[in-house]
Amino acid sequence: MKKSTILYLLLMLTICSYGQERVKSYQLYSKKGLTYKKTDNTLFNGISEFKRERKNHIVFEEYYHNGIKTKYIEYYNTDEVIVCKEIIYHENSPEKKKFTKFSLDGKRRSLTYYDLNGKKELEETYRHDILTYRCEYLNGKRKFEEAYKNDVLVYSCEYLNGKKHGKKFCITKKHESHTEFYENGKKVSR
């Protein structure tokens, strides 16, 4: 019995040592892009939360590693804990890497990826977790975009330096295929 108690205590100590510290957002401060605990002025590792105490509702959480924010999660103001948006940051950088929005039913609404300079690389929009729009970027400018309806491509367009350049394809409301060509943002005939 004594051995099992000691084993249990060792197991609990091990599990607790790997858990992340959770604090209220007002218990932290930021200086030169790093976040510290007010209690001992050390770099913060763990989760900071902002909570409406009356309703016991978590508004948002911020995750930190060595004082650098790695993730931000915001919640809908409902009785259930439902993620509204989530931001993942580039490693050792304050710049967003991935920004995801969710609908009230918990399904992904949109997804945007960014480079280290904060410029968009990819943007996607979803309806009921099904892709409806996708746009690729190069140096923050549109490169290629496409739209879908019922999993069928209904629009696509090529870009160069953010201007329409190349083939633009769409299916009209009358279900007719329509193609146009562009050079440096101007429509041309072929």
SVG drawing of the C-alpha trace seen along z (x, -y; Angstrom):
<svg xmlns="http://www.w3.org/2000/svg" viewBox="-30 -48 43 50">
<polyline fill="none" stroke="black" stroke-width="0.4" points="0.0,0.0 2.8,-2.4 4.6,-1.7 1.4,-2.4 0.8,-5.7 4.4,-6.8 4.1,-5.7 0.8,-7.7 2.3,-10.8 5.3,-10.6 3.0,-10.1 0.9,-13.1 4.0,-15.3 5.2,-14.3 1.9,-15.1 1.6,-18.4 5.1,-19.5 4.2,-19.2 1.0,-21.2 0.9,-24.8 0.5,-27.7 -2.8,-29.5 -3.1,-33.2 -5.4,-36.1 -4.3,-38.6 -3.9,-41.4 -1.2,-39.3 1.2,-39.9 2.9,-42.8 4.8,-43.3 8.1,-45.0 10.0,-45.1 7.8,-42.4 8.1,-39.9 5.6,-39.1 6.5,-38.8 4.7,-37.7 4.2,-40.6 4.8,-38.5 8.5,-37.7 9.3,-39.5 10.2,-36.3 9.3,-35.4 5.9,-33.9 5.3,-30.3 1.6,-29.2 -1.9,-30.4 -3.3,-33.9 -7.0,-34.2 -9.5,-37.1 -12.7,-36.0 -16.0,-37.7 -16.2,-36.6 -20.0,-37.2 -20.9,-34.8 -17.7,-32.7 -17.3,-33.2 -13.8,-33.0 -13.5,-35.9 -10.0,-34.9 -6.9,-33.0 -3.3,-33.7 -0.6,-31.0 3.0,-31.9 6.4,-30.2 9.5,-32.0 7.5,-35.3 6.5,-35.1 2.8,-34.7 2.3,-31.5 -1.5,-31.4 -4.6,-33.5 -8.1,-32.0 -11.3,-34.1 -14.6,-32.6 -18.2,-33.4 -20.3,-35.0 -22.5,-31.9 -23.2,-29.5 -21.1,-26.9 -17.4,-27.3 -17.2,-27.8 -14.1,-29.1 -14.8,-32.2 -11.3,-32.8 -7.8,-31.4 -4.5,-32.9 -1.2,-31.0 1.9,-33.1 5.2,-32.5 7.8,-31.0 9.7,-33.7 7.8,-36.4 4.8,-38.6 3.5,-38.1 0.4,-36.0 1.1,-32.7 -2.5,-31.3 -5.8,-33.0 -8.9,-30.9 -12.5,-32.0 -15.3,-29.6 -19.0,-29.7 -21.3,-29.3 -21.7,-25.6 -17.9,-25.2 -17.2,-24.7 -14.4,-26.6 -15.6,-29.7 -12.3,-31.1 -8.6,-30.4 -5.8,-32.8 -2.0,-32.2 0.6,-34.9 4.3,-35.1 6.9,-36.5 6.3,-40.0 2.6,-39.9 1.6,-39.5 -1.1,-37.1 0.0,-33.8 -3.3,-32.0 -7.0,-32.8 -9.8,-30.3 -13.5,-30.7 -15.8,-27.8 -19.5,-27.2 -20.5,-24.3 -16.8,-23.2 -16.8,-23.0 -14.4,-25.2 -16.2,-28.0 -13.3,-30.4 -9.6,-30.2 -7.0,-32.8 -3.2,-32.4 -0.9,-35.4 2.6,-36.3 4.3,-39.1 0.9,-40.1 -0.7,-40.4 -3.2,-38.1 -1.7,-35.4 -4.6,-33.1 -8.2,-32.9 -11.0,-30.4 -14.6,-30.0 -16.7,-26.9 -20.4,-26.2 -21.5,-22.7 -17.9,-21.5 -17.9,-22.7 -15.5,-25.3 -17.5,-28.3 -14.8,-31.0 -11.1,-31.2 -8.7,-34.0 -5.0,-34.4 -3.1,-37.5 0.3,-39.1 1.4,-41.8 -2.2,-41.9 -3.8,-42.7 -5.8,-40.3 -3.4,-38.7 -4.2,-35.5 -7.4,-33.5 -10.5,-34.4 -13.2,-31.7 -16.7,-31.7 -20.0,-29.9 -22.9,-32.2 -26.2,-32.0 -27.6,-30.4 -24.9,-27.7 -23.0,-28.9 -19.2,-28.8 -17.6,-32.2 -13.9,-32.8 -12.0,-36.2 -8.3,-37.0 -6.4,-39.8 -3.0,-41.5 -1.9,-43.7 -5.4,-44.2 -6.9,-45.0 -9.3,-42.8 -7.9,-41.6 -9.5,-39.6 -8.1,-36.3"/>
</svg>
